[in-house]
């Protein structure tokens, strides 16, 4: 009987530890790589879940670019050789457009990307 109780307690402890580890892994932010290059962002559209913590890892393949999205509170400069991280946890569903707000050449006015929050 003692062995059965001990085995049950050990199993319950292992299950509880496994649930704790799994819950911790779920809380880690997802990292999304975004590359700016005249005159586009790659990817051009990403989809996030409301309340999901993410890190946007911004890099440039050529010159200095901007990454501006007022409604999500993002205003960053992306410089060559210097990755820029943006921590983001969107709270409102919708479609948001980010623009390059640092003049980067003749196609600058068309440089944008979309973030969809579901």
Secondary structure, 3 states (H helix, E strand, C coil): CHHHHHHHHHHHHHHHHHHHHHHHHHHCCEEEEEEEECCEEECCEEEECCCCEEEEEEEECCCCEEEEEHHHCEEEEEECCECEEEEEECCCCEEEEEECCCCCCCCHHHCEEEEEEC
